[in-house]
Amino acid sequence: MTSKKHRQFCSEPMGDKSVHDLPGIGPALGGRLQNSGIRHARDLEGHFLVFNQNQEKFGNWLRDTCGANAKQQRDCYNGLREWTKNNL
């Protein structure tokens, strides 16, 4: 079962969406990502692709970068994976 945020993110073009629009990324994590220079969902997708869509590597990076817990890592990964599958 996916969240409303997940469904909305995956159903639209990425464009200039903020990192806050990604599933699993709320205000606190989004703020930390923005402080790290990652302002848009497409920036985070770039890291997702650099890690060759590997869930463990991406999740570890997300944890180390902004403190995402396991659920947040999984939600973000699943959102990016579905968006990428449907749009690339």
C-alpha positions as CSV (number, residue, x, y, z in Angstrom):
1,M,0.0,0.0,0.0
2,T,1.4,3.4,-1.0
3,S,0.8,6.8,0.5
4,K,-1.1,9.7,-1.1
5,K,2.3,11.5,-1.3
6,H,3.8,8.5,-3.1
7,R,1.0,8.3,-5.6
8,Q,1.1,12.0,-6.3
9,F,4.8,12.1,-6.7
10,C,4.8,9.1,-9.1
11,S,1.9,10.4,-11.2
12,E,3.4,13.7,-12.3
13,P,6.5,14.9,-14.1
14,M,9.4,15.7,-11.8
15,G,10.1,19.1,-13.1
16,D,11.2,21.4,-10.3
17,K,9.6,19.5,-7.5
18,S,11.2,20.1,-4.1
19,V,12.9,17.4,-2.1
20,H,9.9,17.8,0.3
21,D,7.6,16.3,-2.4
22,L,9.4,13.0,-2.2
23,P,7.8,10.2,-0.2
24,G,9.6,9.7,3.1
25,I,11.0,13.2,3.1
26,G,9.4,15.6,5.6
27,P,10.3,19.1,6.7
28,A,13.3,18.0,8.9
29,L,14.9,15.7,6.4
30,G,14.1,18.1,3.6
31,G,15.8,20.9,5.4
32,R,18.9,18.8,6.0
33,L,19.0,17.8,2.4
34,Q,18.7,21.4,1.3
35,N,21.5,22.4,3.7
36,S,23.6,19.8,1.8
37,G,22.8,21.4,-1.5
38,I,20.1,19.0,-2.6
39,R,17.1,21.2,-3.2
40,H,15.1,19.4,-5.9
41,A,13.7,15.9,-6.2
42,R,15.8,15.6,-9.4
43,D,18.9,16.2,-7.4
44,L,18.1,13.3,-5.2
45,E,17.2,11.2,-8.2
46,G,20.7,11.8,-9.5
47,H,22.1,10.2,-6.4
48,F,19.6,7.3,-6.8
49,L,20.9,6.7,-10.3
50,V,24.6,7.1,-9.3
51,F,24.0,4.3,-6.8
52,N,22.6,2.3,-9.8
53,Q,19.2,2.1,-8.0
54,N,20.7,0.0,-5.3
55,Q,18.4,0.2,-2.3
56,E,21.1,-0.5,0.4
57,K,23.6,2.0,-1.0
58,F,21.1,4.7,-1.6
59,G,19.5,4.1,1.8
60,N,22.9,4.3,3.6
61,W,23.8,7.5,1.7
62,L,20.4,9.0,2.7
63,R,20.9,8.0,6.3
64,D,24.4,9.5,6.4
65,T,23.4,12.7,4.5
66,C,20.2,13.7,6.4
67,G,19.6,11.1,9.1
68,A,16.7,9.2,7.4
69,N,15.5,6.2,9.3
70,A,14.8,2.8,7.6
71,K,11.2,3.6,6.8
72,Q,12.0,7.0,5.4
73,Q,14.8,5.5,3.3
74,R,12.5,2.8,2.0
75,D,9.6,5.2,1.2
76,C,12.0,7.5,-0.7
77,Y,13.6,4.7,-2.5
78,N,10.3,3.2,-3.6
79,G,9.0,6.5,-4.8
80,L,12.1,7.2,-6.9
81,R,12.2,3.6,-8.2
82,E,8.5,3.7,-9.3
83,W,8.9,7.2,-10.9
84,T,12.1,6.1,-12.7
85,K,10.5,2.9,-13.9
86,N,7.5,4.8,-15.3
87,N,9.4,7.8,-16.8
88,L,12.9,6.8,-17.9
